[in-house]
Amino acid sequence: MGGERVILLLLMALGVAARNALIVTSAGIVLIMQVMRLDRFFPALEKRGLEAGLILLLVSVLVPFATGEVGWSEIKHSFTSWTGLAAIAGGVTAAVLSGYGVTLLQVKPEVIVGMVVGTIIGVLVFKGIPVGPLAAAGFTAVLLAMLRWI
């Protein structure tokens, strides 16, 4: 078995330990693609996969607008209440950090292993919940920048 497959299996095991279905599923899909010799699609996935994932994420976030679950009164409330303004500030912060995370993952993809291990520790020891890789990479980028390691 190639070293790449062992790494993917290890990532799947770490994902199971962290109760992070996204890591398990993603590593499993990549492993299946590799076994089925569909690795010719890896360059396209690497180049456009993040965009496709973000589009699907945004579509899922926008569905409540289309269903009428969120309307004009909720939009107005988000600009006129402290809770809404805090949510806007939180959204801006998350978007900026995730942008840093995308850059970090492109420049140093090896940080994903540390993020998975950190997620496992956070879930098992501190009773946290697994966050998305872009958020975790964003926090990592900020920490590295504060320590001047990138």
MIDOSE-1310 file (N, C-alpha, C; in nm, 2 decimals, decimal comma, always signed):
residues 150
mgge	+0,09/-0,12/+0,00/+0,00/+0,00/+0,00/+0,09/+0,12/+0,00; +0,06/+0,22/-0,09/+0,14/+0,34/-0,10/+0,12/+0,43/+0,02; +0,23/+0,51/+0,05/+0,23/+0,60/+0,16/+0,11/+0,70/+0,16; +0,07/+0,73/+0,04/-0,04/+0,83/+0,03/-0,17/+0,77/+0,08
rvil	-0,19/+0,64/+0,06/-0,31/+0,57/+0,10/-0,31/+0,56/+0,26; -0,19/+0,53/+0,31/-0,18/+0,52/+0,46/-0,21/+0,65/+0,52; -0,17/+0,76/+0,46/-0,20/+0,89/+0,52/-0,35/+0,92/+0,51; -0,41/+0,89/+0,40/-0,55/+0,91/+0,39/-0,63/+0,82/+0,49
lllm	-0,59/+0,70/+0,51/-0,65/+0,61/+0,61/-0,63/+0,67/+0,75; -0,51/+0,72/+0,77/-0,48/+0,78/+0,91/-0,57/+0,90/+0,93; -0,59/+0,98/+0,82/-0,67/+1,10/+0,83/-0,82/+1,06/+0,86; -0,86/+0,95/+0,80/-1,00/+0,90/+0,82/-1,01/+0,85/+0,97
algv	-0,91/+0,78/+1,02/-0,91/+0,74/+1,16/-0,92/+0,86/+1,25; -0,83/+0,96/+1,22/-0,83/+1,08/+1,31/-0,97/+1,15/+1,30; -1,03/+1,15/+1,18/-1,16/+1,21/+1,17/-1,27/+1,13/+1,25; -1,26/+1,00/+1,25/-1,35/+0,92/+1,33/-1,33/+0,95/+1,48
aarn	-1,21/+0,96/+1,52/-1,18/+0,99/+1,66/-1,23/+1,13/+1,70; -1,22/+1,22/+1,61/-1,27/+1,36/+1,63/-1,42/+1,38/+1,61; -1,48/+1,27/+1,56/-1,63/+1,28/+1,53/-1,65/+1,38/+1,42; -1,55/+1,39/+1,32/-1,56/+1,49/+1,22/-1,59/+1,42/+1,09
aliv	-1,72/+1,41/+1,05/-1,76/+1,33/+0,94/-1,71/+1,39/+0,81; -1,69/+1,52/+0,81/-1,64/+1,59/+0,69/-1,50/+1,54/+0,65; -1,41/+1,52/+0,75/-1,27/+1,47/+0,72/-1,28/+1,33/+0,68; -1,36/+1,25/+0,75/-1,38/+1,10/+0,71/-1,43/+1,09/+0,57
tsag	-1,53/+1,16/+0,54/-1,59/+1,15/+0,40/-1,49/+1,20/+0,30; -1,43/+1,32/+0,32/-1,34/+1,37/+0,22/-1,22/+1,28/+0,20; -1,16/+1,24/+0,30/-1,04/+1,14/+0,28/-1,09/+1,02/+0,22; -1,21/+0,97/+0,25/-1,26/+0,85/+0,19/-1,28/+0,87/+0,04
ivli	-1,34/+0,98/+0,00/-1,36/+1,01/-0,14/-1,23/+1,01/-0,22; -1,13/+1,08/-0,16/-1,00/+1,09/-0,23/-0,94/+0,95/-0,24; -0,95/+0,87/-0,13/-0,89/+0,74/-0,13/-0,96/+0,65/-0,24; -1,09/+0,66/-0,25/-1,17/+0,58/-0,35/-1,13/+0,63/-0,49
mqvm	-1,12/+0,76/-0,51/-1,08/+0,81/-0,64/-0,94/+0,76/-0,68; -0,85/+0,75/-0,58/-0,71/+0,70/-0,61/-0,72/+0,56/-0,64; -0,79/+0,48/-0,56/-0,80/+0,33/-0,59/-0,86/+0,30/-0,72; -0,96/+0,39/-0,76/-1,03/+0,37/-0,89/-0,95/+0,43/-1,01
rldr	-0,83/+0,48/-0,98/-0,75/+0,55/-1,08/-0,82/+0,67/-1,14; -0,89/+0,74/-1,06/-0,95/+0,87/-1,10/-0,87/+0,99/-1,06; -0,74/+0,96/-1,03/-0,65/+1,07/-0,98/-0,62/+1,17/-1,09; -0,66/+1,14/-1,21/-0,64/+1,24/-1,32/-0,73/+1,37/-1,29
ffpa	-0,83/+1,35/-1,21/-0,92/+1,46/-1,17/-0,86/+1,54/-1,06; -0,76/+1,50/-0,99/-0,71/+1,57/-0,87/-0,66/+1,71/-0,90; -0,59/+1,74/-1,01/-0,56/+1,88/-1,04/-0,68/+1,97/-1,05; -0,78/+1,92/-1,12/-0,90/+2,01/-1,13/-0,97/+2,03/-1,00
lekr	-0,98/+1,92/-0,92/-1,04/+1,93/-0,78/-0,95/+2,02/-0,69; -0,82/+2,01/-0,71/-0,74/+2,10/-0,62/-0,75/+2,24/-0,66; -0,77/+2,27/-0,79/-0,78/+2,40/-0,84/-0,92/+2,46/-0,82; -1,03/+2,39/-0,84/-1,16/+2,44/-0,84/-1,25/+2,38/-0,73
glea	-1,21/+2,28/-0,66/-1,29/+2,21/-0,55/-1,33/+2,31/-0,44; -1,24/+2,39/-0,40/-1,27/+2,49/-0,29/-1,38/+2,58/-0,34; -1,37/+2,63/-0,46/-1,48/+2,72/-0,51/-1,61/+2,65/-0,51; -1,61/+2,53/-0,56/-1,74/+2,45/-0,57/-1,79/+2,43/-0,43
glil	-1,71/+2,39/-0,34/-1,76/+2,37/-0,20/-1,81/+2,50/-0,14; -1,75/+2,61/-0,17/-1,80/+2,74/-0,11/-1,93/+2,78/-0,18; -1,94/+2,75/-0,30/-2,07/+2,78/-0,37/-2,18/+2,70/-0,31; -2,16/+2,57/-0,29/-2,26/+2,48/-0,22/-2,29/+2,53/-0,08
llvs	-2,19/+2,57/-0,01/-2,21/+2,62/+0,13/-2,30/+2,75/+0,12; -2,26/+2,84/+0,03/-2,34/+2,96/+0,02/-2,49/+2,94/-0,02; -2,50/+2,84/-0,11/-2,64/+2,81/-0,15/-2,72/+2,76/-0,03; -2,66/+2,67/+0,05/-2,73/+2,62/+0,17/-2,76/+2,73/+0,27
vlvp	-2,68/+2,83/+0,28/-2,70/+2,94/+0,37/-2,81/+3,03/+0,32; -2,83/+3,04/+0,18/-2,92/+3,13/+0,12/-3,06/+3,07/+0,11; -3,08/+2,94/+0,13/-3,21/+2,87/+0,12/-3,31/+2,93/+0,21; -3,28/+2,96/+0,34/-3,39/+3,03/+0,42/-3,45/+3,15/+0,36
fatg	-3,37/+3,23/+0,28/-3,42/+3,34/+0,21/-3,53/+3,30/+0,11; -3,49/+3,20/+0,03/-3,58/+3,15/-0,07/-3,71/+3,09/-0,02; -3,70/+3,03/+0,10/-3,82/+2,96/+0,16/-3,91/+3,06/+0,24; -3,86/+3,18/+0,26/-3,93/+3,28/+0,33/-3,91/+3,26/+0,48
evgw	-3,83/+3,17/+0,52/-3,79/+3,15/+0,66/-3,72/+3,28/+0,72; -3,65/+3,34/+0,64/-3,58/+3,47/+0,67/-3,63/+3,58/+0,57; -3,68/+3,68/+0,62/-3,74/+3,79/+0,54/-3,69/+3,93/+0,58; -3,76/+4,03/+0,53/-3,72/+4,17/+0,55/-3,71/+4,20/+0,70
seik	-3,80/+4,15/+0,78/-3,80/+4,19/+0,92/-3,67/+4,14/+0,99; -3,63/+4,02/+0,95/-3,51/+3,96/+1,01/-3,39/+4,04/+0,96; -3,39/+4,08/+0,84/-3,28/+4,16/+0,78/-3,27/+4,29/+0,85; -3,38/+4,36/+0,87/-3,38/+4,49/+0,94/-3,34/+4,47/+1,08
hsft	-3,38/+4,36/+1,15/-3,34/+4,34/+1,29/-3,19/+4,32/+1,30; -3,13/+4,26/+1,20/-2,98/+4,24/+1,21/-2,90/+4,37/+1,20; -2,96/+4,47/+1,15/-2,90/+4,60/+1,14/-2,94/+4,70/+1,25; -3,04/+4,66/+1,33/-3,09/+4,75/+1,43/-3,08/+4,70/+1,58
swtg	-3,02/+4,58/+1,59/-3,01/+4,52/+1,73/-2,87/+4,49/+1,76; -2,83/+4,49/+1,89/-2,70/+4,46/+1,93/-2,66/+4,32/+1,89; -2,76/+4,23/+1,90/-2,74/+4,09/+1,86/-2,71/+4,08/+1,71; -2,78/+4,15/+1,63/-2,76/+4,15/+1,49/-2,63/+4,21/+1,45
laai	-2,60/+4,32/+1,51/-2,47/+4,39/+1,48/-2,35/+4,30/+1,52; -2,37/+4,23/+1,64/-2,26/+4,14/+1,68/-2,25/+4,02/+1,58; -2,36/+3,98/+1,53/-2,36/+3,87/+1,43/-2,29/+3,92/+1,30; -2,32/+4,04/+1,26/-2,25/+4,09/+1,14/-2,10/+4,10/+1,17
aggv	-2,06/+4,15/+1,28/-1,91/+4,16/+1,32/-1,85/+4,02/+1,32; -1,93/+3,92/+1,38/-1,88/+3,78/+1,38/-1,87/+3,73/+1,24; -1,96/+3,76/+1,15/-1,95/+3,71/+1,01/-1,83/+3,77/+0,94; -1,81/+3,90/+0,96/-1,70/+3,96/+0,89/-1,57/+3,90/+0,94
taav	-1,56/+3,88/+1,07/-1,44/+3,82/+1,13/-1,41/+3,68/+1,08; -1,52/+3,60/+1,07/-1,51/+3,46/+1,02/-1,47/+3,46/+0,88; -1,52/+3,55/+0,80/-1,49/+3,56/+0,65/-1,34/+3,59/+0,63; -1,30/+3,69/+0,71/-1,16/+3,73/+0,70/-1,06/+3,62/+0,74
lsgy	-1,09/+3,56/+0,86/-1,01/+3,45/+0,90/-1,01/+3,33/+0,81; -1,13/+3,30/+0,75/-1,13/+3,19/+0,65/-1,05/+3,22/+0,53; -1,05/+3,35/+0,49/-0,97/+3,39/+0,38/-0,82/+3,37/+0,40; -0,78/+3,40/+0,53/-0,64/+3,37/+0,57/-0,62/+3,22/+0,56
gvtl	-0,72/+3,15/+0,60/-0,71/+3,00/+0,60/-0,69/+2,94/+0,47; -0,76/+2,99/+0,37/-0,75/+2,95/+0,23/-0,60/+2,97/+0,18; -0,55/+3,09/+0,21/-0,41/+3,12/+0,17/-0,32/+3,02/+0,24; -0,33/+3,00/+0,37/-0,24/+2,91/+0,44/-0,25/+2,77/+0,39
lqvk	-0,37/+2,72/+0,36/-0,38/+2,58/+0,31/-0,32/+2,57/+0,17; -0,32/+2,68/+0,09/-0,26/+2,68/-0,04/-0,10/+2,68/-0,03; -0,05/+2,75/+0,07/+0,09/+2,77/+0,08/+0,15/+2,65/+0,16; +0,08/+2,61/+0,27/+0,13/+2,51/+0,36/+0,02/+2,40/+0,38
pevi	+0,00/+2,32/+0,28/-0,11/+2,22/+0,30/-0,08/+2,12/+0,41; +0,04/+2,11/+0,46/+0,07/+2,01/+0,56/+0,01/+2,05/+0,70; -0,04/+2,17/+0,71/-0,10/+2,21/+0,84/-0,23/+2,14/+0,87; -0,29/+2,08/+0,76/-0,42/+2,01/+0,78/-0,41/+1,90/+0,89
vgmv	-0,29/+1,83/+0,89/-0,27/+1,72/+0,99/-0,28/+1,78/+1,13; -0,21/+1,89/+1,15/-0,21/+1,95/+1,29/-0,35/+2,00/+1,32; -0,42/+2,05/+1,22/-0,56/+2,10/+1,25/-0,65/+1,98/+1,29; -0,63/+1,87/+1,22/-0,71/+1,75/+1,26/-0,68/+1,70/+1,40
vgti	-0,55/+1,69/+1,43/-0,51/+1,65/+1,57/-0,56/+1,75/+1,67; -0,55/+1,88/+1,64/-0,60/+1,98/+1,73/-0,75/+1,97/+1,75; -0,82/+1,94/+1,64/-0,97/+1,92/+1,65/-1,00/+1,80/+1,74; -0,93/+1,69/+1,72/-0,95/+1,58/+1,81/-0,93/+1,61/+1,96
igvl	-0,82/+1,69/+1,99/-0,79/+1,73/+2,12/-0,91/+1,82/+2,17; -0,95/+1,91/+2,09/-1,05/+2,00/+2,13/-1,19/+1,93/+2,16; -1,22/+1,83/+2,08/-1,34/+1,76/+2,09/-1,34/+1,67/+2,21; -1,23/+1,59/+2,22/-1,22/+1,49/+2,32/-1,19/+1,54/+2,46
vfkg	-1,10/+1,64/+2,47/-1,05/+1,69/+2,60/-1,13/+1,81/+2,65; -1,17/+1,90/+2,56/-1,23/+2,02/+2,60/-1,38/+2,02/+2,56; -1,44/+1,91/+2,51/-1,58/+1,90/+2,48/-1,62/+2,00/+2,37; -1,53/+2,04/+2,28/-1,57/+2,13/+2,18/-1,64/+2,06/+2,06
ipvg	-1,66/+2,13/+1,96/-1,72/+2,07/+1,84/-1,63/+2,10/+1,72; -1,63/+2,00/+1,62/-1,54/+2,02/+1,51/-1,58/+2,14/+1,42; -1,49/+2,22/+1,39/-1,52/+2,34/+1,30/-1,47/+2,30/+1,16; -1,51/+2,38/+1,07/-1,46/+2,36/+0,93/-1,31/+2,39/+0,91
plaa	-1,25/+2,33/+0,81/-1,11/+2,34/+0,79/-1,07/+2,49/+0,76; -1,16/+2,56/+0,69/-1,12/+2,70/+0,66/-1,11/+2,79/+0,79; -1,21/+2,77/+0,88/-1,20/+2,84/+1,01/-1,08/+2,80/+1,09; -1,06/+2,67/+1,10/-0,94/+2,63/+1,17/-0,81/+2,68/+1,11
agft	-0,80/+2,67/+0,98/-0,68/+2,73/+0,91/-0,67/+2,88/+0,93; -0,78/+2,95/+0,93/-0,78/+3,09/+0,96/-0,72/+3,12/+1,10; -0,77/+3,05/+1,20/-0,72/+3,07/+1,33/-0,57/+3,03/+1,33; -0,53/+2,93/+1,27/-0,39/+2,88/+1,26/-0,31/+2,99/+1,19
avll	-0,36/+3,05/+1,09/-0,28/+3,16/+1,02/-0,26/+3,28/+1,11; -0,36/+3,31/+1,18/-0,35/+3,43/+1,28/-0,25/+3,39/+1,38; -0,25/+3,27/+1,44/-0,16/+3,23/+1,54/-0,01/+3,24/+1,49; +0,00/+3,18/+1,37/+0,14/+3,18/+1,30/+0,18/+3,32/+1,28
amlr	+0,09/+3,41/+1,23/+0,13/+3,55/+1,21/+0,17/+3,62/+1,33; +0,10/+3,59/+1,44/+0,13/+3,65/+1,57/+0,27/+3,61/+1,62; +0,30/+3,48/+1,59/+0,43/+3,43/+1,62/+0,54/+3,46/+1,52; +0,49/+3,52/+1,41/+0,58/+3,56/+1,29/+0,65/+3,43/+1,23
wi	+0,57/+3,32/+1,22/+0,62/+3,20/+1,16/+0,58/+3,18/+1,02; +0,51/+3,28/+0,96/+0,48/+3,26/+0,82/+0,51/+3,39/+0,75
